[in-house]
Amino acid sequence: MRIAIKDAWIITQNENRQILRGDILIEDGVIKEVGKVSSDADEEIYSHGDIVLPGLINTHTHVSMAILKGVADDVSFPDFLSKVFSIDAQRTPEDIYAGTQLGCLEMIRSGTTTFVDLYYAEDVIAKATEEMGLRAILCWAVLDEEFTTQKCRPLDNCRHFCESIDQEKSRILPGVGLQGVYVCSKETFLEAKEYADEKGLLLHFHLSETRKEVNDHRKKTGMRPSEYLDKIGFLGKNCLAAHACWLTLNEVRILAKSKTSVSTCPVSNMKLATGGVAPIPEMRKEGVNVSIGTDSSTTNNSLDMFGEMKTLSLLQKSSRWDPTVLSAQEILDFATIGGAFAIGLDRMIGSIEPSKRADIVILDGMAPNLSPIRRETLISNVVYSSSQANVKTVICDGQILMKDWEIKRIDEIAVLNRATEAARKLFSE
């Protein structure tokens, strides 16, 4: 299958951050040419000045919770946790499947082509995600047995899931998801690390999301979470820490030295009012790789990475009283190549270059909020002006998932109806 995208503004996100006006040729899921394409194609997408960029990468979410949006809004953080955990314990494979497809549909419509998930029942989530056509790293939730509602030992469940995925034939990759220091013992962390290192898997975990988490851990161990994880030998290049709000400069340097990546989730942290603004400028200065996550639909209500990019930028500028603290280009880097590096797929996705997989988003170049289009302001317009409504066409792994705002791979109405019915059953029982 050969697809040609013609006459577009192309934000390549390559090493030189080139912006081109031209074409893209995709063949069997791989980007073959970028610039001027004269070859015949099975399908041509005439962009006529639309904006093309790499598919966005959401590095922290709980996708199946899409059917739970709005159920725990405007409450204190302890009350939020209590309500969500009580609902979580009642969930079935059917509503997890429906919630996953709803979340994937939202991500397609908002330009995300790859996401990192942390949850249990990742086997159900994998099936739903595969059908929707997105790329994902699905990290089975691991925690101590005394804290879990999972049947059997969580790490054994994780192993079973990871070994069920054929990584050579799927857009779905397995990973190990540790809930956090508050429910994972040293033994759990190290056993999970040993398995992940042996199998070459991502280790994804919540880190220093709240001040209470940090203070409780200091009382228990005498160390802050990052210091503790470093001391026990857990941190490393295959680690991706979500949130990372309450960090000292020493902890930032620990993450940098260990090559641990961070997924910052500004909207979730602001909505839950957990306080703390992730020290992104210090992370950048010290060499920490930064990416962006939305967190779940219960803590954010949205899986829109365009909104997340703008919020992240404005939060950092406002909290530092410095409009220069992070550039639009840096923010876009976090959502594309930074995300790809965080999950170990930077040679495959994250930029529009020959030999990379074709994960591509096309924005409407005629949208008033993106006009006028000029090369020198294009990145700023994407980060500060665009919205999910501008997402016109989405391609993942060379497959067209949406074209001219029409979902192609699945029955959108059926997904919406299934999610509505699943939510009705879940909340009526």
VEXMIKE-83498 format. One record per residue (C-alpha): x, y, z negated; residue in one letter. Coordinates in pm, whole numbers, plus 32768, in hexadecimal, padded with zeros to 4 digits. Layout:
% VEXMIKE-83498
XYZA
...
END
This chain:
% VEXMIKE-83498
800080008000M
8091814F806FR
800482957FE5I
807283EE8059A
802F852A7F92I
8049864B8085K
809A87BE8061D
80A787E17EE7A
816888A67DE5W
823A87917D46I
82B887BB7BE3I
83BA86A77BF5T
844286B07A90Q
858286227B1FN
86D586707A87E
86DE87C57B30N
856D880D7AE7R
852E884D7C58Q
83E388D87CCFI
83A488817E3BL
829988CB7F3BR
826787918005G
81F98626800CD
821D84E27F49I
821F83837FDDL
81BB82617EFDI
81EE80FA7F69E
817D7FCE7E9BD
8172809D7D5FG
82CA813A7D8CV
8320829E7DEFI
83E2827D7F36K
840983E37FAFE
83E0853F7F1DV
83EF866F7FFEG
8385864B8166K
82D7850481C0V
829E84A9832AS
8251833682FDS
80F782AA8333D
802E825481FBA
7F00817D81B0D
7E69829E80EEE
7EB9840F80FEE
7E6285077FEFI
7E608666807FY
7EB687487F5BS
7ED388978013H
7F81894E7EF7G
7F0F88787DD2D
800288447CB3I
80A286EC7C8EV
815786837B52L
81BD853F7AA7P
80AD848A79E7G
80A58502787FL
811C8418776AI
805D84137620N
814F83797527T
8066834E73FEH
7EF982F373F5T
7DFE81F1737DH
7D3981D674BFV
7C1C80F47453S
7BB081F5734EM
7B1C82C5746AA
79BE82547405I
79FD82D972A4L
7A2E84457304K
79788533721DG
793584367108V
7A2484D0700BA
7A3A86407062D
7A6087616F6FD
7AB3868F6E3EV
7BE6867D6D5DS
7CFF85976DC7F
7CBA84926CB4P
7B4884906D14D
7BA884746E81F
7C8083436E3CL
7B76829F6D65S
7A6782CA6E6BK
7B39825B6F93V
7BC6812A6EDDF
7A6880BA6E78S
79EF80D26FE1I
7B2C802E7061D
7AED7EFA6F8DA
799D7EC2703AQ
7A197ED271A0R
79E67DB77297T
7AA27D5173D3P
797B7DD1749EE
79847F357419D
7B027F3E7420I
7AF07EDF7591Y
79E67FE775D5A
7AA680F07514G
7BE680A175D1T
7B4180C87723Q
7AA2821076B7L
7BF38292763FG
7C9E82237780C
7B9182CF784DL
7BCC84137790E
7D4383F677C6M
7D1B83B8793AI
7C4184EB795BR
7D4285B9789CS
7E7885477958G
7F148448786ET
7F9B8312791AT
805D827477FAT
800F825E7687F
809E81C2754CV
7FA081217466D
7FBA80B372FAL
7E9E7FD57283Y
7E3C7E6F7241Y
7D777D9F7344A
7E6C7E0F7450E
7E107CD97518D
7CB37D6B754BV
7D477EC27590I
7E357E2B7690A
7D187D8C7753K
7C4F7ED0775BA
7D7E7FA477B8T
7DE77EB978D0E
7C8B7ED17966E
7C95804C7957M
7DE480567A0DG
7EBA811C7918L
801A80D178A1R
803F8095772AA
812680267615I
80447F7B7519L
80D87F5E73BDC
80297E6972D7W
7FFC7EFC7179A
80E47E5C707BV
80C77E926F03L
80E27DCF6DC1D
7FD87CC26D93E
7F517D5F6C55E
7EE07E936D16F
7E4C7DF76E4FT
7CF67D7E6EBFT
7D957CB46FD7Q
7D6A7B3D6FD0K
7EBC7A926FAFC
80047B476F78R
80177C8D7041P
817C7C5470BCL
811E7AF6712FD
7FF27B8B71E5N
80DC7C867285C
81CC7B7772F7R
80B17AAD738DH
80317BDB744CF
81887C4074CCC
81D07AE2754AE
80827AD57601S
80DE7BF576E9I
81927BAE7830D
82697CE57842Q
82DA7C9B79A6E
817C7CA07A39K
80C27DA97976S
80B17F1F7936R
80767EBA77CCI
81A57E9B76EAL
81957E1B7584P
822E7EC87458G
82437EB772DEV
81797FBB7221G
81CF7FF570B3L
80C480B66FF7Q
81B981746F1AG
828A81716DDDV
815081826D05Y
80DC80226D68V
82197F7D6DEEC
83237EEC6D0CS
84967EE36D59K
84707D746DB6E
83577DC36EABT
841E7EDA6F51F
85557E066F79L
84A47CCD6FF1E
83E77D9D70F0A
852C7E417161K
85D97CF17187E
84C07C737266Y
84AA7DB47333A
86227DBF7369D
86287C5173D1E
85117C8274D1K
856F7DE27542G
842A7E7C74C6L
83C57FDA745AL
83A5801972E3L
8295811D72ADH
823581A47156F
819D82C77097H
82A3839F6FEBL
828084BF6EF4S
812685206F6BE
80BF85B86E1DT
816886586CF3R
80C485566C10K
8162843A6CD7E
82B984D76CAAV
828D852A6B38N
820283D36AE2D
8324832A6B91H
842384046AE0R
838C83A76990K
8399823869EEK
84F382246A8CT
85A5836C6A44G
85BD83AA6BBAM
84F284536CC9R
846483606DCFP
856583A46EE1S
868383886DE7E
85F7823F6D69Y
85C681AA6EC5L
872682106F21D
87BA81786DE4K
871480256E1CI
879380206F83G
86428035702FF
866581647114L
86EB81447277G
86C3819273E7K
858A80BC7408N
84DB817E72F1C
83C282797333L
834A833C7203A
81F183DD720EA
81AA8531716DH
82F5857670B8A
826F86BB7024C
830986BF6ECAW
8479869F6F1DL
85AD87466E91T
86D087A96F70L
879086806EE6N
867685996F55E
8673863670AFV
87E785EA70C7R
87A884857054I
86AB8457716DL
879D84EE7267A
88C1841471F9K
87EF82D87208S
875C833D735DK
85F9831F72D5T
84F683D473ACS
83D484A07324V
826A84BB7393S
81E686077315T
806A861F72EBC
8018878D72A6P
7E9D878872D5V
7E6C866071ECS
7F4386FC70DCN
7E92884A70FBM
7D3587B170FCK
7D7786DD6FC8L
7E2188086F21A
7F39872A6EA2T
802288546EB6G
818388576F33G
81F088B87090V
82DD87C27134A
84378863714AP
844B884372C3I
8552895572FAP
863B88A77205E
85F7875972ABM
865387EC73FBR
878E888D7372K
8802874A72CCE
87B2867173FBG
867685B87393V
85A5854674BBN
844785DC7496V
830285657531S
819285B874FAI
806C84ED7476G
7EFE853E7445T
7EC5844A7326D
7D6783B5731BS
7C0F843B7373S
7BBC844771FFT
7CDB853371AET
7CDA85FB72EEN
7B8985BD7399N
7C3F85D274E5S
7D47851075A7L
7D99863B7685D
7F10866676ACM
7EEA87B7775CF
7E4488427626G
7F4E879F754FE
806888437614M
7FD889A075EEK
7F8A8970747DT
80E788EE7435L
81868A1A74DDS
80AB8B1C742FL
80CC8A7872DAL
82478A7C72EEQ
82528BE4736AK
815C8C5E7263S
81FA8BA7713CS
83568C277195R
82E88D8771F6W
83B08D517333D
83178D3C7491P
845F8CB5751DT
847A8B8B7431V
84078A8A7534L
83E48AC676A9S
82CD8A437786A
83CE89697836Q
843388C576EDE
82C7887F7697I
828B87DA77E9L
83CA871177B7D
833D86887670F
8202860F7723A
82B7856A7845T
842685097840I
843E852776C5G
831F843476A1G
83B88346779EA
8505834876E2F
8455830F7594A
83BF81C97611I
84F0815676D2G
84548185782AL
851382BA789ED
85A381FC79C8R
8445819D7A34M
835C82C479EFI
835B842C7973G
83C684DC7AB3S
837584DC7C26I
84A884497CCBE
84EF83377DCBP
84FA81D97D32S
842182347C06K
82C581A67BD6R
81B182807C61A
810983107B29D
808984597BB4I
7F8785637B5DV
7EFB86647C51I
7E6887AA7BCDL
7D7488807C91D
7E4389937D32G
7D098A5F7D77M
7C9E8A747C0AA
7C7C8BDF7B98P
7D388B9C7A53N
7E678B227B18L
7E648C367C1CS
7F2B8CD97CA5P
802A8BC47CD6I
81928C3C7CE3R
82C48B637CC1R
83598C357BA7E
821D8C217ACET
81A68AC37B23L
82298A1379EAI
819C8B217907S
804A8B0779B0N
8041898F7981V
809B89A6780EV
7FD98ADF77AAY
7EBB8AF878A5S
7E56899C7918S
7D5088BA7882S
7CD1875A78B6Q
7BC587E8799DA
7CDB88367A98N
7D3E86C87AB8V
7CCB86677C12K
7D7D85227C6AT
7E3884237B95V
7F1B830B7C10I
7FB582087B27C
80AF81087BA4D
804A81647D07G
7ED8811E7CC9Q
7DE1823A7CF8I
7D1582497BB7L
7C6383907C09M
7C4F84537D4DK
7BAA85A77D6ED
7B19857A7C0FW
7A75842D7C6AE
7ADB83007B97I
7B3881EB7C89K
7B9F80B07BCFR
7A7D80777AE5I
790D80D17AB3D
7920821079E5E
77B0820C7982I
77CE80A67908A
78F88107782DV
7837822A7795L
76FF815A7759N
77C8804076BCR
7873813575D0A
772881D3756BT
768F8081751FE
77C2800B745FA
77BA81447386A
764581187348R
767A7FB472CCK
77AA800C71FAL
770181287142F
75AE80857118S
763B7F547063E
END
